[in-house]
Amino acid sequence: MTSPNPAHARISIIGAGPGGLTCARILQQHGIAVTVYDRDAGPDARNQGGTLDLHADNGQIALRAAGLLDEFFELARPEGQEMRQMDPTGTITSHKVPGPDELFKPEIDRGQLRDLLLNSLQPGTVRWGRTLEHISGPAQGARQLHFADGTTVETDLVIGADGAFSRVRPAVSLAVPEYSGVSFLEAWFSDVENRHPKIAELVGQGSAHAADGERGMFAQRNSNNHIRVYMIQRVPADWISASGLTPGDTDGIRALFLEGYAHWSPRMQQMITDNDGPYVDRPIFALPVPHTWEHNPTVTLLGDAAHLMPPLGVGVNLAMLDASALALALVDAATVDDAIHTYEKAMLPRSIEVAQALEGGAEHLLATEVPDLSDDAPHH
């Protein structure tokens, strides 16, 4: 089969996260048809997670290509660039306050970013409730997408934007994410200025981090008066069940953490004890480094599906930069195959370089020096 011209190809994106939606938006901007498939029942099926920062040298480049940069700045929180480094007593040891015009990496809630991208697409672009099970058909095409509801779709290009445990990745790579040895436990705080004023004061307008070398804590201001806190520890992936607990046993988990953080000050311990609702267990996974695959003329990957890394401030930004690069390659190329070649020639070396720099980086989250991870605190 001859690789089709992108303008006439059937293009399927798996995953309606920031990467997949950015790719779809840029393609539609240039008159190229695309369909996005997502396993969620709808756009409001689940909480989209915390806040992230979009960097001027990658995420904002992608939004500019998507024609959405001005809308982003209307929603973004430049004050969210504030970063506090504390010790376990809650004493601030370093404090970065953004300048009045600093826009290098302003914060935006993941849900707000996804809504911005979703609302920019043509109606019906995203097909909800479509869980991909596998891909069949010859590498030269056409490919068949097999969904859990029993439906199949024939397509000329499959773009895997479906995250850490991608169902598209096995079509090009045998690699699977590996547990880093570090896990996050997420806690939520709502209406913080009224209900949790001491925590609001402690965290400030942006992010706050503290660690003692063995355990850490990362707090992150979200919009609408919310704060998310991530307790960070070096534990087995099954630490909850190994402790005889279940994820819903909030009191049991809290008691375990109070024991582990016993030498931290009471003002820091309130981020363990005062949360609204249950905790969320978030073990940190990463793909082997380097992660590459043999070129395939009908399948490619972007974002975490291509290069899952520890959450140190790059994931969403790289996913959106990937999405922009792939979409623009499809706009300019004579064939889908040519576009994939062009995209992967740039994306793979770039992502390998970053992944090598961050390899084993989950351990940095326990270090007493400040990590730059506000882009990438784990999310749903």
C-alpha positions in Angstrom: 0.0 0.0 0.0 1.3 3.5 -0.9 1.4 5.9 2.0 -1.4 8.4 1.5 -1.1 12.2 1.5 -2.0 13.5 4.9 -4.8 15.6 3.5 -6.6 12.5 2.3 -5.6 10.1 5.1 -7.7 8.7 7.8 -5.9 9.9 11.0 -6.8 8.5 14.4 -5.5 9.9 17.7 -5.9 7.6 20.7 -6.2 9.7 23.9 -7.8 13.1 24.6 -5.2 14.5 26.9 -3.3 17.7 26.2 -1.0 16.0 23.6 -3.7 14.3 21.6 -5.9 17.4 21.6 -3.1 19.7 20.7 -2.3 17.5 17.7 -5.9 17.4 16.6 -6.3 21.2 16.9 -3.3 22.0 14.8 -4.3 19.5 12.1 -7.8 21.0 11.9 -6.3 24.5 11.8 -4.6 23.4 8.5 -7.7 21.6 7.1 -6.6 18.1 7.8 -9.4 15.8 9.1 -8.7 13.8 12.3 -10.7 11.8 14.9 -9.8 11.4 18.6 -10.8 8.3 20.6 -10.8 8.4 24.4 -11.8 5.7 26.9 -13.6 8.2 29.2 -17.4 8.3 29.0 -17.3 12.0 28.4 -15.2 15.2 29.1 -16.4 15.4 32.7 -16.1 11.7 33.5 -13.3 12.2 36.0 -11.2 14.8 37.7 -8.4 15.9 35.4 -5.8 16.3 38.1 -3.8 19.2 39.5 -2.0 22.2 38.0 0.8 22.4 35.5 3.1 25.0 34.1 3.5 25.6 30.4 7.0 26.6 29.4 7.8 29.3 26.9 10.3 27.0 25.1 8.0 24.1 24.5 4.4 24.0 25.8 3.7 27.6 24.8 5.3 27.0 21.4 2.7 24.3 20.8 -0.2 26.6 22.0 1.1 29.3 19.6 1.0 26.8 16.7 -2.6 25.9 17.8 -3.6 29.5 17.8 -4.5 29.4 21.5 -1.7 31.2 23.3 -3.7 34.4 24.0 -6.6 32.3 25.5 -4.1 30.4 27.6 -2.7 33.6 29.1 -6.2 34.7 30.0 -6.6 31.6 32.1 -3.1 31.1 33.4 -1.8 32.1 36.8 1.6 33.8 36.6 1.6 34.1 40.4 1.6 30.3 40.4 5.3 30.4 39.5 6.1 31.2 43.1 8.2 28.3 44.6 9.0 27.8 48.3 11.6 25.4 49.6 11.1 24.4 53.2 12.7 22.2 55.8 10.7 19.6 57.8 9.9 22.3 60.4 8.2 24.5 57.8 10.9 27.1 57.8 11.4 28.6 54.3 15.0 27.9 53.1 14.6 29.4 49.6 11.8 31.4 48.0 11.3 32.3 44.3 8.8 35.0 43.7 8.0 35.7 40.0 8.4 39.2 38.7 5.3 41.2 37.7 5.8 40.4 34.0 7.3 37.0 34.2 5.5 34.6 31.9 8.1 31.8 31.3 6.0 29.1 32.9 2.7 30.3 34.3 0.4 27.7 35.9 -3.0 26.4 34.6 -5.2 23.7 35.9 -5.2 20.6 33.8 -8.9 20.7 33.5 -8.8 24.3 32.2 -6.2 23.4 29.7 -8.1 20.4 28.4 -11.3 22.4 28.2 -9.5 25.1 26.2 -8.3 22.5 23.7 -11.5 20.6 23.6 -13.6 23.7 22.9 -11.3 24.7 20.0 -12.0 21.5 18.1 -14.8 20.9 15.5 -17.9 19.3 17.1 -17.7 15.5 17.1 -13.9 15.3 16.8 -13.6 13.3 20.1 -15.4 10.0 20.3 -15.9 9.3 24.0 -16.3 5.9 25.6 -14.0 4.2 23.1 -11.4 2.1 24.9 -8.8 0.7 22.5 -7.9 -2.9 23.1 -5.4 -3.5 20.2 -4.4 -2.7 16.7 -4.3 -5.1 13.8 -3.5 -5.0 10.1 -0.2 -4.9 8.2 2.4 -2.2 9.1 2.0 -0.8 5.6 -1.7 -0.3 6.3 -4.6 0.0 6.5 -4.8 -0.6 10.3 -7.8 -1.7 12.3 -8.5 -0.2 15.7 -10.3 -2.7 18.0 -12.3 -1.2 20.8 -13.7 -2.8 24.0 -17.3 -2.1 22.8 -16.8 -4.5 19.9 -16.5 -1.9 17.2 -13.6 -1.6 14.8 -12.3 1.4 12.8 -10.1 1.3 9.8 -7.4 4.0 9.7 -4.3 5.1 7.8 -2.4 6.5 10.8 -2.6 5.7 14.5 -1.2 8.3 16.9 -0.7 7.0 20.4 -1.3 9.8 22.8 -2.7 7.5 25.4 -0.2 7.9 28.2 1.9 5.7 30.4 0.2 2.4 29.8 -0.5 3.0 26.1 -2.5 0.5 24.1 -0.9 1.8 21.0 2.8 1.4 22.1 2.8 -2.5 21.7 2.3 -2.0 17.9 5.8 -0.5 17.7 7.6 -1.4 21.0 7.8 -4.1 23.6 8.9 -1.7 26.3 6.7 -1.4 29.4 6.9 1.2 32.2 8.9 0.2 35.3 8.2 1.2 38.9 10.7 3.8 40.0 10.7 2.8 43.7 9.1 6.1 44.7 5.4 6.7 45.2 3.2 9.7 45.7 0.2 9.8 48.0 -2.1 12.7 47.0 -4.3 14.7 49.4 -6.8 17.4 48.5 -7.7 20.6 50.3 -10.8 22.6 49.2 -11.9 26.2 50.0 -8.4 26.6 51.6 -8.6 30.3 52.5 -11.6 29.6 54.7 -11.3 26.0 55.8 -7.5 25.5 55.8 -6.0 29.0 56.2 -2.8 27.8 57.9 -2.1 25.5 54.9 -2.9 28.2 52.5 -0.4 30.5 54.2 2.2 27.8 54.3 2.0 26.9 50.6 1.5 30.5 49.2 0.3 31.2 45.6 2.4 28.6 43.9 4.2 25.4 45.0 6.1 24.4 48.2 8.5 21.5 48.7 10.1 19.9 51.7 12.2 16.8 52.1 14.5 15.1 54.6 16.4 12.7 52.2 14.0 9.8 53.0 10.6 11.3 52.5 9.2 14.5 51.0 6.2 16.6 50.5 5.1 18.7 47.5 2.2 21.1 47.8 0.6 22.8 44.8 -1.9 25.7 44.6 -4.7 25.1 42.1 -7.3 27.5 40.9 -10.7 27.9 42.7 -9.1 27.9 46.1 -7.8 24.3 46.0 -4.5 22.9 47.1 -3.1 19.4 46.3 -0.4 17.9 48.5 1.7 14.9 47.5 3.5 12.9 50.2 6.6 11.3 48.6 8.2 8.1 49.9 10.5 5.3 48.8 8.3 2.2 49.1 7.3 -1.0 47.3 4.6 -0.4 44.7 2.1 -2.4 46.8 2.9 -0.6 50.1 -0.7 -0.1 51.0 -1.8 -3.7 50.8 1.6 -4.8 52.2 0.7 -2.7 55.3 -2.6 -4.6 55.6 -4.6 -1.5 54.4 -6.8 -0.6 51.5 -6.7 2.7 49.5 -10.0 3.7 51.1 -8.7 3.2 54.6 -8.0 6.9 55.2 -7.5 6.7 59.0 -5.1 3.7 58.7 -3.0 5.4 56.0 -2.9 8.6 57.9 -1.7 6.8 61.1 1.1 5.2 59.0 2.2 8.5 57.6 2.1 10.3 60.9 4.5 7.6 62.2 6.8 8.1 59.2 6.7 11.9 59.4 6.8 11.9 63.2 9.9 14.2 63.4 8.3 16.8 61.0 6.7 19.8 62.7 2.9 19.9 63.5 2.4 22.7 60.9 3.8 20.3 58.2 1.9 17.3 59.6 -1.4 19.2 59.0 -0.9 18.5 55.3 -1.2 14.8 56.2 -4.0 15.0 58.7 -6.4 17.8 57.5 -7.2 16.6 53.9 -10.7 16.6 52.5 -11.7 13.1 51.5 -9.5 10.0 50.8 -6.0 9.9 49.7 -5.0 8.8 46.1 -2.1 6.4 45.6 0.2 7.4 42.7 3.2 5.1 42.2 5.8 6.7 39.8 6.6 4.7 36.7 9.1 5.5 33.8 10.0 3.9 30.5 13.4 2.4 30.0 16.0 4.9 28.7 16.6 5.2 25.9 13.2 4.2 24.4 13.2 4.0 20.7 11.5 1.8 18.1 11.8 0.8 14.5 10.0 3.2 12.1 6.5 2.2 11.3 4.7 3.9 8.4 1.3 3.8 10.1 1.8 4.1 13.8 3.7 6.6 16.0 3.7 7.8 19.6 3.8 11.1 21.5 4.1 12.2 25.1 4.1 9.7 27.9 3.3 6.9 25.4 6.7 7.6 23.8 8.8 8.7 26.7 7.3 8.4 30.2 9.7 10.0 32.6 9.7 10.9 36.4 7.5 13.9 37.2 10.2 16.6 37.2 8.5 19.3 35.2 8.6 18.2 31.5 5.9 15.7 30.7 3.0 17.8 29.5 5.3 20.3 27.9 7.1 17.6 25.9 3.8 16.0 24.9 2.5 19.2 23.5 5.7 20.0 21.7 5.6 16.4 20.2 2.0 17.0 19.2 2.9 20.3 17.5 5.9 18.8 15.7 3.9 15.8 14.4 0.9 17.9 13.3 3.1 20.3 11.4 5.1 17.5 9.8 1.8 16.1 8.5 0.8 19.5 7.2 4.1 19.8 5.2 4.7 16.2 4.1 3.8 14.5 0.8 2.9 11.3 2.6 2.0 10.1 6.1 5.2 7.9 6.1 7.3 11.0 5.3 5.7 12.9 8.1 6.4 10.2 10.6 10.0 10.1 9.5 10.4 13.8 9.9 8.7 13.9 13.3 10.6 10.9 14.8 13.9 12.2 13.6 13.5 15.3 15.8 11.4 13.9 18.6 13.4 10.7 19.5 16.8 12.4 20.1 15.2 15.3 22.0 13.2 13.0 24.3 16.2 10.6 24.8 18.3 13.5 25.9 15.8 14.7 28.4 15.0 11.2 29.6 18.7 10.5 30.2 19.0 13.7 32.2 16.0 12.7 34.4 16.8 8.9 34.6 16.4 7.9 38.2 15.1 11.3 38.9 12.3 10.2 41.1 14.9 10.0 43.9 15.4 13.8 43.5 11.9 14.3 44.9 13.3 13.1 48.3 16.3 15.4 48.2 16.4 18.6 50.3 17.1 20.7 47.2 14.1 22.0 45.4 12.9 19.9 42.4 11.2 21.6 39.4 8.2 19.4 39.0 5.1 21.7 39.0 4.3 20.7 35.4 4.1 17.1 36.2 2.7 16.2 39.6 0.9 12.9 38.9 -2.6 13.2 37.6 -5.6 11.1 36.7 
